[in-house]
Amino acid sequence: MINKIVLSMASLRMFSGCLEIIAALLMIRFNQIEKALLVNSGLALVGPLVLLTTTTIGLVGIAEKLSFGKMIWVLVGVSCIFVGILKK
């Protein structure tokens, strides 16, 4: 039997992957640099949201197994990822 949390995380990632493929097909269909950049910009918004949601689901799933100190370290690590992604 598949764990519900793992299934949720995997489903989100599969959804994200399908969006990436659809975006690539749209870029090819439009065949214009400006429209391809617009589609790509939309993906830039989806990527971090999927990362955050998937990580949150995973953390909720293991919250009872982690000590408070380890949970803080995980949150600090995730925060560092977002600072690195969003920092210009």
Steps between C-alpha positions, in 0.01 A plus 500: 500500500634842403536761772249784448761768560742348251215467249408867550860612453544284190169619353604863538829428328327315216261794459796737490674282242188497282489879519863513386424279199191702409703820527768359269234401246347848519839658437545285191146574382532878543846499339572854624768600748278752679221250558747229602644736762149574624424128539837449670427783743178327599696187580733703719203569726382139512838340580559657844136451593521128425828478693349673802180294494680168455746583778218606732312175441818303568574693819149450627543128435820471702426766763422245769826314430727806519610683810430872520869581443520290184177655369653846543808391300279370221304827492825699494619288207179554305520872574855507362376336179236767457740783576732358234218468247338837559810711570608712206 
